[in-house]
Amino acid sequence: MIEIEKKFPSIFDKVYDYMIDYQDEDMTQRKQFVANIPFLRGLNRETITKVVFLMKQKVYDLGDLVLKQGQNNEKIMILWE
């Protein structure tokens, strides 16, 4: 998102205005979830909204391999049981 913000600031501003004002039950739950993660607790409303829009939910079944020790990963994974 940072690259888009730098390359197309006017487009990003319009999308960002939409993101900040967008609300539904799922969005509200995700914002509350992110705001209560200990290392993210100090984030302001705008940053939490950006994080939520970047999140992708993936559901794992019991016994599924989520992440292998030593595996390179460029993502932050937040597991919620």
C-alpha positions as CSV (number, residue, x, y, z in Angstrom):
1,M,0.0,0.0,0.0
2,I,2.9,2.4,0.7
3,E,4.1,2.2,-3.0
4,I,0.6,3.1,-4.2
5,E,0.4,5.9,-1.7
6,K,3.7,7.4,-3.1
7,K,3.0,6.8,-6.8
8,F,-0.7,7.8,-6.9
9,P,-1.4,10.1,-3.9
10,S,-4.7,11.5,-5.2
11,I,-6.1,8.1,-5.9
12,F,-4.8,6.8,-2.5
13,D,-6.5,9.8,-0.7
14,K,-9.9,8.9,-2.2
15,V,-9.5,5.2,-1.4
16,Y,-8.2,6.0,2.1
17,D,-11.3,8.3,2.8
18,Y,-13.5,5.4,1.8
19,M,-11.5,3.0,4.0
20,I,-11.7,5.2,7.1
21,D,-15.5,5.6,6.8
22,Y,-16.4,2.0,5.8
23,Q,-18.1,0.0,8.5
24,D,-19.8,-3.3,8.7
25,E,-19.9,-6.0,11.3
26,D,-16.8,-7.8,10.0
27,M,-14.8,-4.6,9.8
28,T,-15.8,-3.6,13.3
29,Q,-14.7,-7.1,14.7
30,R,-11.4,-7.0,12.8
31,K,-10.6,-3.5,14.1
32,Q,-11.4,-4.6,17.7
33,F,-9.3,-7.7,17.2
34,V,-6.3,-5.7,15.8
35,A,-6.6,-3.0,18.5
36,N,-6.4,-5.7,21.2
37,I,-3.2,-7.4,20.0
38,P,-0.6,-6.4,22.6
39,F,2.1,-5.3,20.2
40,L,-0.4,-3.3,18.1
41,R,-2.3,-1.6,21.0
42,G,-0.7,1.8,20.5
43,L,-1.8,2.2,16.9
44,N,-4.1,5.0,16.0
45,R,-7.5,4.6,14.3
46,E,-6.2,5.3,10.8
47,T,-3.3,2.8,11.1
48,I,-5.6,0.1,12.5
49,T,-7.9,0.7,9.5
50,K,-4.9,0.3,7.1
51,V,-3.9,-3.0,8.8
52,V,-7.4,-4.3,8.7
53,F,-7.7,-3.6,4.9
54,L,-4.4,-5.4,4.3
55,M,-5.5,-8.5,6.3
56,K,-6.5,-11.7,4.6
57,Q,-8.4,-14.3,6.5
58,K,-7.4,-17.9,6.1
59,V,-9.1,-20.7,8.0
60,Y,-7.2,-23.8,8.9
61,D,-8.6,-27.2,10.0
62,L,-7.4,-28.9,13.1
63,G,-4.0,-30.6,12.3
64,D,-3.2,-28.4,9.3
65,L,0.4,-27.2,8.9
66,V,0.3,-23.4,9.3
67,L,3.9,-22.6,9.2
68,K,7.1,-24.7,9.1
69,Q,9.9,-23.8,11.5
70,G,12.7,-22.1,9.5
71,Q,10.4,-21.3,6.6
72,N,11.0,-17.9,5.1
73,N,7.8,-15.8,5.3
74,E,7.3,-12.2,4.3
75,K,4.0,-12.0,6.0
76,I,2.9,-11.4,9.6
77,M,0.6,-14.2,10.7
78,I,-1.8,-13.6,13.6
79,L,-3.4,-16.8,14.8
80,W,-6.8,-16.7,16.4
81,E,-8.3,-19.8,17.9
